[in-house]
Every structure is written in C-alpha cells, then in structure tokens.
Amino acid sequence: MEGGVIRIGTRKSDLAVIQTKLVADAIEKACPDIRTELVLRQTMGDKILGKPLLEFGGKGVFVSEFEEGLAKGEIDLAVHSAKDMPMDLAEGLAIVAVPEREDPRDVLVTVAGRELSGKKEIAIGTSSPRRQVQIEAIGPKLWPGAAVRCEMLRGNVNTRLRKLEEGGYDGILLAAAGLKRLGFLDGSLPQFQFHFFDCETFIPAGGQGILAVEGREGDERAETACRAMEDPEARLCLLTERKVLRLLNAGCHEPIGVFSRILEDGQMELFGICGRKGVVRKTHLTGPAAQAEELAVQAAGELDG
C-alpha cells in the first residue's frame, strides 16, 4: 500500500497516549511503509473537571475536537475509548477499526491498611450514575451496616488515585482496562487494594474496555492500515451494546449498563441494567451471535419496562 505518514489524534492524558500508541504500533507492524504521528489535543472534557459531563455536553466533549480534525484533514485517525463515544458520529466519519477488547470489568480501589469495616458511612468516588446505582445496591454486602454515599470524582486516573490516597474518599470505582493499560495492576502500587467485580454482578458501560478507531469514510489508505487490528467479535459486541443504548436513547448521565460476550459455542450472552426513575431493571439474555441485533432489541425492551 501507499506509504507516508498517518496522523492519529489523541487526548493528552497518559492513558489516552498509551492507548493510541497501541494502535500506532499495530499499524506500523502491519504496514512497514507507514509511519505514524500522534497529534495530541486537549478536549473540553479534559479542561472542565469540576462539573458532571451532562452539564456541558455529555459524551461528545471527548470526541468533537477530533471529529472536527478528521473533517478538516488535520488528522487521519482518532482513537477513543468506545464507552465515551456519542451514539451519532459526525457526517462522513466511521469506526474503521475495533481492536480486541481489554478487561471490561469495573474495579473498586481502596487504600491498603485503611480499615473500612465498622464505619457507618462509606464515601465512594464516582461520577457515573451506572456505577452509583450498582455500588449502592451491593454496598450492604461489602460493608454490612454502613450506608454508601457516592461523591463526584473526575480527572485522569492518576488524579483520582491521588485523591483517594489523600483521604477524600473511602474507595473509588475505575475501569480495569485503563488500570491494566497504565501498568497499575502489576504490583507497582502496593498502597492500593483492587477488588474486581465480575460483569454479571456489576454490569459495565456499553463499550467498556474497547478502543474505537475513527476515520473518514472511504479513506482506503487509513482503512487498510487498520485492517490487521480488527477484531470481529469485539466489533459485534460493541455494535450490540451501542444498539441497546440507542434504543434506550441513553445519554452519558444515566444509570444504564450493557455488556455482551461471545461464548465458545457461538452464542452471545448479554447483560443489561437500567435504573431510570428510581426503578432498577436487569436483563440477562443468551442467543445466537448471528442474531445479536434481535437480542439487543429484546434487551432494550426489557430494560425500558
């Protein structure tokens, strides 16, 4: 294929750069004639940390600057955490590659040696309504006799861990994928304890653990460069989860989670939770992966009540 440079847009955080380098390395390995160049940008979502996302634009605050750059030809690709992407992409753009999914689980992080048993109230840092409704539900099992209070927490992973260590919270909820990509689960942070929730008990956000590579429709050079990293199962799961969210008209500030996986026998397993209007509904479905869209429709119907 034609060589040259492929410019890849990314946010400036350590995690975003690491994730983008994974994509860049995959491109250069598959296409030795291609050289990649990272284009770092600070999004509105990175600049405004003192407010919930809903108050100034929702999920699009992490994506819009890059979509504008793609449309203007300033970058050729953009790498996003799929869970941060809005339902509708800008005109002329598409998800051109979906690499293999990283660990989709949520993690409760606490400070090692800081005793929480016996406390009457447990302060958990999270700005996610999805996480809030689930941690409040399982809190009595984790901390019998204690009430769980969720408090807003935003910022990059390092900032969140620092706030936890400084005593601002008793625990915080983070995505396992980000912690793994940052190398924080290799024993290098002994001051913290990490409790992993399975996806059946604590349902992830749609697209959690998945990277979405966005590009221009019809850009054959960029599409060809990304082809080797494409994981069909991850894409099918992402499309299924986003279908459920779309049918529910779900925004970024709603207590809704959805997770799907392909089993060895070719079946798809789908889990969902919706906590709208104070009523929590769950669903767990299994069916042929070839009928993923029908599963998504059924799941959305059950979650919508």
C-alpha positions in Angstrom: 0.0 0.0 0.0 1.0 3.6 -0.3 3.4 4.7 2.5 3.8 8.0 4.2 2.5 9.3 7.5 -0.7 8.6 9.2 -1.6 11.2 11.8 -3.5 9.9 14.8 -5.4 12.2 17.1 -5.5 11.6 20.9 -6.2 13.2 24.2 -3.1 14.3 26.2 -3.7 12.0 29.3 -1.2 9.2 29.9 -3.9 6.6 29.3 -5.1 8.1 26.0 -1.5 8.3 24.7 -0.8 4.7 25.7 -4.0 3.5 24.0 -3.2 5.5 20.9 0.4 4.0 20.8 -1.2 0.5 20.8 -3.0 1.5 17.6 0.0 3.2 16.1 2.3 0.2 16.8 -0.2 -2.2 15.2 -0.3 0.0 12.1 3.4 0.2 11.8 3.8 -3.6 12.4 1.2 -4.4 9.7 2.4 -1.7 7.3 6.2 -1.2 7.5 6.0 1.6 4.8 3.7 3.7 7.1 5.0 6.0 9.8 2.5 7.2 12.4 2.5 10.5 14.1 0.5 11.3 17.3 -1.4 14.6 17.4 -2.2 15.5 21.0 -5.2 17.7 21.8 -7.0 18.7 25.0 -10.7 18.3 24.8 -13.4 20.3 26.5 -14.0 17.2 28.7 -10.3 17.4 29.9 -10.5 21.1 30.6 -13.7 21.2 32.7 -13.2 18.9 35.7 -15.4 20.5 38.3 -18.8 19.7 36.7 -20.6 16.5 35.6 -20.4 15.8 31.9 -24.1 16.3 31.5 -23.8 20.0 32.4 -21.6 20.9 29.4 -22.1 18.5 26.6 -22.1 14.8 27.6 -20.0 12.2 25.9 -19.3 14.3 22.8 -16.9 16.5 24.9 -14.2 13.9 24.5 -14.8 13.4 20.7 -15.9 16.5 18.9 -12.5 18.2 18.6 -11.1 15.0 16.9 -14.1 14.7 14.6 -13.5 18.3 13.5 -9.9 17.5 12.9 -10.8 14.5 10.8 -13.3 16.5 8.7 -10.7 19.2 8.1 -8.0 16.7 7.1 -5.8 17.7 10.1 -5.6 14.1 11.3 -6.3 10.8 9.6 -7.5 8.7 12.5 -8.6 9.3 16.1 -8.5 6.7 18.9 -11.3 6.8 21.5 -12.5 4.8 24.5 -15.6 3.4 22.9 -17.7 4.0 26.0 -17.0 7.7 25.6 -18.3 7.9 22.1 -21.7 9.5 21.4 -24.3 7.5 19.5 -24.1 9.5 16.4 -20.8 10.2 14.7 -20.2 13.3 12.6 -21.3 13.0 8.9 -18.7 11.3 6.7 -16.9 9.6 9.6 -17.0 5.9 10.7 -15.4 3.5 13.2 -12.8 2.0 10.9 -11.3 -0.5 13.4 -12.2 -2.2 16.6 -9.2 -4.0 18.2 -9.5 -6.8 20.7 -11.4 -5.9 23.9 -9.4 -5.4 27.1 -10.8 -6.4 30.5 -14.3 -4.9 30.7 -14.7 -5.1 34.4 -15.1 -2.3 37.0 -12.7 -2.2 39.9 -13.2 -0.9 43.5 -9.9 0.7 44.6 -9.3 1.2 48.3 -6.2 2.2 50.3 -4.3 -0.8 51.7 -4.5 -0.9 55.5 -7.2 1.6 55.8 -9.9 -0.2 57.7 -13.5 0.4 56.4 -15.4 -2.2 58.5 -17.3 -0.7 61.3 -17.8 2.6 59.5 -21.3 4.0 59.5 -20.9 5.6 56.1 -18.7 4.8 53.1 -17.8 7.5 50.7 -17.3 6.2 47.1 -15.8 8.4 44.4 -17.6 8.2 41.1 -19.4 10.5 38.7 -21.1 7.6 36.9 -24.8 7.1 37.7 -24.4 3.5 36.4 -21.7 2.8 38.9 -23.6 4.6 41.7 -26.7 2.6 41.4 -24.8 -0.7 41.4 -22.4 0.1 44.3 -25.3 1.3 46.4 -27.1 -2.0 45.7 -24.1 -4.2 46.7 -22.7 -2.0 49.4 -24.5 -3.8 52.2 -22.8 -7.0 51.3 -19.4 -5.3 51.1 -19.8 -3.2 54.3 -22.6 -4.6 56.5 -24.3 -1.9 58.5 -22.8 1.0 56.5 -24.5 3.5 54.2 -22.9 4.1 50.8 -22.6 7.7 49.7 -21.3 8.5 46.2 -19.5 11.7 45.6 -18.4 13.3 42.3 -15.0 12.3 41.0 -13.4 13.3 37.7 -9.9 13.7 36.3 -7.4 11.3 34.9 -6.6 8.0 36.7 -3.5 9.4 38.5 -5.5 12.3 39.8 -8.3 10.0 41.1 -5.9 7.7 42.8 -4.1 10.7 44.5 -7.5 12.0 45.8 -8.2 8.5 47.2 -4.8 8.3 48.9 -5.2 11.7 50.4 -8.4 10.6 52.1 -11.0 12.3 50.0 -12.8 9.0 49.6 -13.0 5.6 51.2 -12.9 4.0 47.8 -13.2 4.9 44.1 -14.5 3.0 41.1 -12.4 2.7 37.9 -12.3 0.6 34.7 -10.0 -2.4 34.8 -9.0 -1.7 31.2 -7.4 1.7 32.0 -5.6 0.4 35.1 -4.1 -2.5 33.0 -3.0 -0.4 30.1 -1.3 2.0 32.5 0.5 -0.9 34.2 -1.0 -0.2 37.6 -2.1 -3.8 38.2 1.4 -5.3 38.1 2.1 -4.8 41.8 3.7 -1.4 41.4 1.1 0.3 43.6 1.1 -1.7 46.9 -0.5 1.2 48.7 -3.8 0.3 47.0 -6.1 -2.7 47.0 -8.1 -3.7 43.9 -11.4 -5.5 44.1 -12.6 -6.7 40.7 -16.4 -7.1 40.1 -17.5 -9.7 37.6 -19.5 -8.4 34.7 -22.6 -10.3 35.8 -22.7 -8.7 39.2 -21.5 -5.2 38.2 -22.5 -4.5 34.6 -20.1 -2.4 32.6 -20.8 0.6 30.5 -21.5 -0.2 26.8 -18.2 -0.4 25.0 -16.1 -0.5 28.2 -12.7 -2.0 27.6 -13.0 -1.4 23.8 -11.0 1.1 21.7 -12.7 2.6 18.7 -10.6 3.9 15.8 -12.4 6.6 14.0 -11.6 7.8 10.5 -13.1 9.2 7.3 -15.5 7.1 5.3 -13.8 6.0 2.0 -10.3 6.7 3.2 -8.9 3.4 1.8 -5.3 4.1 3.0 -6.3 4.5 6.6 -8.8 1.6 6.5 -6.2 -0.7 5.0 -3.6 0.3 7.6 -6.1 -0.6 10.4 -7.3 -3.8 8.9 -4.9 -6.1 10.8 -6.0 -4.9 14.2 -9.7 -5.5 13.6 -11.4 -8.0 16.0 -14.8 -9.1 14.6 -16.0 -10.3 18.0 -15.2 -7.0 19.7 -16.9 -5.1 16.9 -20.0 -7.2 17.1 -20.2 -6.8 20.9 -19.7 -3.0 20.5 -22.4 -2.7 17.9 -24.8 -4.8 20.0 -24.2 -2.7 23.2 -24.5 0.5 21.3 -27.7 -0.7 19.7 -29.2 -1.3 23.2 -28.1 2.2 24.3 -29.5 3.8 21.1 -32.9 2.1 21.6 -33.0 3.3 25.2 -32.0 6.8 24.0 -29.3 6.6 26.7 -27.2 9.7 27.5 -23.9 9.7 29.3 -25.5 10.7 32.6 -27.9 7.8 33.1 -27.7 4.7 35.2 -27.5 2.3 32.3 -25.1 -0.5 31.7 -24.9 -3.2 29.0 -22.3 -5.9 28.3 -22.1 -8.7 25.8 -19.7 -11.5 25.0 -19.4 -14.3 22.6 -19.3 -17.8 24.0 -17.4 -20.8 22.7 -20.5 -22.3 21.2 -21.2 -19.3 19.1 -23.9 -17.9 21.4 -23.9 -14.3 22.6 -24.6 -13.6 26.3 -26.0 -10.1 27.0 -26.4 -8.4 30.4 -28.1 -5.1 31.0 -29.2 -2.8 33.8 -31.3 0.4 33.8 -32.0 2.5 36.8 -34.2 5.2 35.4 -36.7 7.0 37.7 -35.5 5.1 40.7 -36.6 1.7 39.4 -33.8 -0.7 38.7 -34.4 -3.3 35.9 -31.9 -6.0 34.8 -31.8 -8.4 31.9 -29.7 -11.5 31.0 -30.2 -13.0 27.6 -28.5 -15.6 25.5 -29.0 -16.3 21.9 -27.1 -16.9 18.6 -24.4 -14.3 17.9 -25.8 -14.2 14.4 -29.0 -12.7 15.9 -27.2 -10.1 18.0 -29.4 -7.3 16.8 -32.6 -9.2 17.8 -31.0 -9.7 21.3 -30.3 -6.0 21.6 -33.9 -5.2 20.7 -35.2 -7.7 23.3 -32.8 -6.4 25.9 -33.8 -2.8 25.4 -37.5 -3.7 25.6 -37.0 -5.5 29.0 -34.8 -2.7 30.4 -37.3 0.0 29.3 -40.1 -1.7 31.1 
